[in-house]
């Protein structure tokens, strides 16, 4: 990948022009593709955590409704 291609890809992924330090770091890696876009990996337990929170909220609502 050339410097111009790397800069274009960086701009598309990050929505801004890379700083001089970022360009120097990419040069050190010979402009290889990296995940510098700040993309986070999916937490496999995230769906389970959300489901448990919703279940606890519904349970609390039902128990609160029964004892009022």
C-alpha positions in Angstrom: 0.0 0.0 0.0 1.3 3.4 -0.9 1.4 6.5 1.4 -1.4 8.1 -0.6 -3.6 5.0 -0.5 -3.0 4.7 3.3 -3.9 8.4 3.8 -7.1 8.0 1.8 -8.1 4.9 3.7 -7.3 6.6 7.0 -9.5 9.5 6.1 -12.4 7.2 5.1 -12.2 5.2 8.3 -11.5 8.1 10.7 -13.1 11.1 9.0 -10.0 13.3 9.4 -6.6 13.8 8.0 -3.9 11.7 9.9 -1.4 13.6 12.1 2.3 13.6 11.3 2.9 11.1 14.1 0.3 8.7 12.7 1.9 9.0 9.3 5.3 8.2 10.8 3.9 5.2 12.7 2.4 3.9 9.5 5.7 4.4 7.7 7.4 2.3 10.3 4.8 -0.5 9.6 5.3 0.1 5.8 1.7 1.3 5.5 0.2 -2.0 6.3 -3.5 -2.1 7.1 -4.3 -1.8 10.8 -7.4 -1.4 12.9 -6.6 2.2 13.8 -10.2 3.2 13.1 -11.0 2.6 16.8 -13.4 -0.2 16.1 -14.1 -2.2 19.2 -14.4 -5.9 19.2 -17.8 -7.3 20.0 -18.1 -8.4 23.6 -19.7 -11.9 23.4 -21.3 -11.5 26.8 -22.8 -8.1 26.0 -26.1 -9.6 24.8 -26.4 -11.8 27.9 -25.7 -8.8 30.2 -28.4 -6.7 28.5 -30.9 -9.6 28.7 -30.2 -10.1 32.4 -30.7 -6.4 33.1 -34.0 -6.3 31.2 -35.1 -9.4 33.0 -34.2 -7.9 36.4 -36.1 -4.7 35.6 -39.2 -6.6 34.5 -39.1 -8.8 37.6 -38.7 -5.8 39.8 -41.6 -4.1 38.2 -43.9 -7.2 38.6 -42.9 -7.8 42.2 -43.4 -4.1 42.9 -46.8 -4.1 41.3 -47.9 -7.2 43.2 -47.1 -5.8 46.6 -48.6 -2.3 46.2 
